[in-house]
């Protein structure tokens, strides 16, 4: 296990980057954001809770960010609840999610108020700003089929943005404005209103003047090499592909 990084560097560890369901060795989307001893679990896709524990101690997870309530983005919050409830010594993390997320989790657990046994409840809205140590977390509402909030994290002069699931839009460009690293889905093989193609990811990064791009959430009908080539054709900066265990620096 990697201990929490105490340096002033902001890092993003890929816990999973699958699309709609987990496959062997490939959890759904989830990421670990770390800076100055603070750790934020960003999206709790199926299979990511186990991967999270490869890279961080649960006691160091101060905040959990749930971008939206499609199962591939928050299913493992249910098993995380079980871990925290059965380990009273663990500090209770703040969970920031779309409006009503805790009632949805209560329903899965079968009783009202169950969520509060493990988590501190927070709610995302467009424009929300929250300090986590030296990190500033900002929420940007983005176009998707359900309320969805992209994440922008800033520490000193470094900035990171995560698109979650989103179609191309000016809000997505603003989320990514001048970031050092843009983690963006690029799994749609053809244009859609609610997901990005590799070209959409490239155009967003170009308009936002992002420094580097990390492509994630590739679907099974889009080969990684093809996605990379399509993005490279329209974005001049550095582009990499997300894979489980990859650690990127913002």
ABEGO torsion letter per residue (X at the ends): XBBBBABABBBBBBABABBABBBBGBBBBBBBBBBGGBBBBBEBBBGAAAAAAAABBAAABABBBBABABAAAAAAAAAAAAAAAABAABBBBBBBBBBGAAAAAAAAAGBBGAAAAABBBBBBBBGBBBBBEABBBBBBBBBBABBBBBBBBBBEABBBBBAEBBBBBAAAAAAABGBABBBBBAABABBBAABBBAAAAAAAAAAAGBABBBBBGBBAABBAAAAAAAAAAABABBBBBBBBGBBBBX
